[in-house]
């Protein structure tokens, strides 16, 4: 029971900050005409987190943390990727409005899946958090305790991402003008750029 509680609290602490993943899933809840259409982003994010958590617990974290150059490559590539995402989000803010909300082509399921997978699996901040925190923490457990720890962390991801889309859906119903979505895009861009700057800073400390 201690291992399950540890996994639950640890995963919640890592996923709680409003990052790129959370903002995108929340946005999909806002803009999609039906809640079921926003679930593809939630399920993709949860699956990606599940993959990262399992990989970390199974030992990938030991390999990544053992080679400093791997971390450096991840940080550089991730910073460049996030700068590009931030620019796209800022440009999208000027186009946000009722027409965007009613356009299924702008947020089709295949695009949701591809974008969510990219910000989940190509985000070095998320990878390093997962392998560095969850992966190393799992080393304290073995057998059934390790299974319980891992399962609890995975359940948190699934509940959280589906919950984010649900909250976004409720917010979207209250805002039909599209102004909230435009501001959300701007906030998203600033947060993404902030994360990119932090990753660049991390290279020199």
Helices and strands as residue ranges (DSSP letters): H 2-16, H 20-31, H 35-55, I 56-60, H 61-66, H 68-95, H 98-101, H 109-121, H 124-129, I 130-135, H 136-137, G 138-140, H 144-174, H 179-202
